[in-house]
Structure formats: structure tokens, C-alpha cells
């Protein structure tokens, strides 16, 4: 499924973007998605985001605030997010799993 418009909108964001916001955007664009399909399509969008220059990091609500993840490998990051989401057992919320630094901010 293509989420090119979402990707273009997110690419120019001037603030950190939480996984929960990505899931909400995917759900708004394709309300028929639920369960594993929602997870799969959200992770596909995350993969596309990483490819175009987004950087993954910890939640800004974590004790040490937002910190970039040391692993920069796209496949490893997407796999980790998928595993953490499965362990979470629900859709991510504000402080959950991962946040992203948009390309516009990582100069």
C-alpha cells in the first residue's frame, strides 16, 4: 500500500514524530486496516521513512529524553519496532517504542 502523501508530509515536520502518530496517519488514510495489516503497513511506512533520512530514537518522555538509537540498519530497526510492538500487545501510545527525527531536523 502506498502512503506517499503521508511520507511527504512527515518529511517536512519540524518536530519529533512518535510511532503512535504514524499509526494514526495510516489508520486515517486507510480506515479498513486493522490488526496485523495495520501493523504491517505502518512498519512499511516506517521503513520508507528510514530510507529517506528519518532517524529512530528513544521517546522524548524517557528518563534521558530523546536519544538516537545507535543501530542505523533499516531492517534491524524495523524488526525491533515490530518485536516491541508485538510485546506491547496494543497499538503504541505517546511514550511507546520509538520516535523519529525528521530529515528537516537532522542536519
C-alpha positions as CSV (number, residue, x, y, z in Angstrom):
1,X,0.0,0.0,0.0
2,X,1.3,3.4,-0.9
3,X,1.5,6.2,1.7
4,X,3.5,8.7,-0.4
5,X,1.5,11.7,0.8
6,X,2.0,10.8,4.4
7,X,5.7,10.4,3.8
8,X,6.0,13.7,2.1
9,X,4.1,15.5,4.9
10,X,6.2,13.8,7.6
11,X,9.4,14.6,5.8
12,X,9.0,18.4,6.4
13,X,7.9,18.1,10.0
14,X,9.8,20.4,12.4
15,X,9.3,18.3,15.5
16,X,9.9,14.7,16.6
17,X,7.3,12.2,15.4
18,X,6.1,9.3,17.6
19,X,5.2,5.9,16.2
20,X,1.7,6.5,17.6
21,X,1.4,9.4,15.2
22,X,2.4,7.3,12.2
23,X,-0.1,4.6,13.1
24,X,-2.8,7.3,13.4
25,X,-2.0,8.7,10.0
26,X,-2.0,5.2,8.4
27,X,-5.4,4.5,10.1
28,X,-6.8,7.8,8.9
29,X,-5.7,7.2,5.3
30,X,-6.8,3.6,5.2
31,X,-9.6,3.1,7.9
32,X,-10.1,-0.5,6.7
33,X,-6.8,-1.6,8.1
34,X,-6.7,-3.2,11.5
35,X,-4.7,-5.8,13.4
36,X,-1.8,-7.3,11.6
37,X,-2.5,-5.4,8.4
38,X,-2.3,-2.1,10.3
39,X,1.0,-3.2,11.9
40,X,2.4,-4.3,8.6
41,X,1.5,-1.2,6.7
42,X,2.7,1.1,9.5
43,X,6.1,-0.8,9.5
44,X,6.3,-0.4,5.7
45,X,5.8,3.3,6.1
46,X,8.5,3.4,8.9
47,X,10.9,1.6,6.5
48,X,10.2,4.2,3.8
49,X,10.8,6.9,6.4
50,X,14.2,5.5,7.4
51,X,15.2,5.1,3.8
52,X,14.6,8.8,3.1
53,X,16.6,10.0,6.1
54,X,14.5,9.8,9.3
55,X,16.5,8.7,12.4
56,X,15.0,6.4,15.0
57,X,15.4,7.2,18.7
58,X,14.0,6.8,22.2
59,X,10.9,8.6,23.4
60,X,11.4,12.2,24.5
61,X,9.4,11.1,27.6
62,X,12.1,8.6,28.6
63,X,14.2,9.4,31.6
64,X,17.1,10.6,29.5
65,X,14.9,12.2,26.8
66,X,15.2,11.6,23.1
67,X,18.4,9.8,22.1
68,X,19.2,8.4,18.7
69,X,19.4,4.7,18.5
70,X,22.9,3.5,17.9
71,X,21.8,0.9,15.3
72,X,21.3,2.6,11.9
73,X,20.4,-0.5,9.9
74,X,16.9,-0.1,8.5
75,X,16.0,-3.8,8.6
76,X,17.2,-4.1,12.2
77,X,15.3,-1.0,13.3
78,X,12.0,-2.1,11.6
79,X,12.4,-5.6,13.1
80,X,13.0,-4.2,16.6
81,X,9.9,-1.9,16.3
82,X,7.8,-4.9,15.1
83,X,9.0,-7.1,18.0
84,X,8.5,-4.3,20.6
85,X,5.0,-3.6,19.2
86,X,4.1,-7.3,19.5
87,X,5.3,-7.4,23.1
88,X,3.3,-4.2,23.8
89,X,0.1,-6.1,22.8
90,X,-1.7,-3.0,21.7
91,X,-1.2,0.0,19.4
92,X,1.6,2.3,20.5
93,X,0.7,5.3,22.6
94,X,2.6,8.6,23.3
95,X,5.7,7.3,25.1
96,X,5.9,3.8,23.4
97,X,8.6,2.2,21.4
98,X,10.2,4.8,19.1
99,X,10.2,8.4,17.9
100,X,11.7,9.7,14.7
101,X,13.8,12.7,13.9
102,X,12.7,14.1,10.5
103,X,15.2,14.8,7.8
104,X,14.4,18.5,8.1
105,X,15.9,18.5,11.6
106,X,18.9,16.2,11.3
107,X,21.3,18.5,9.5
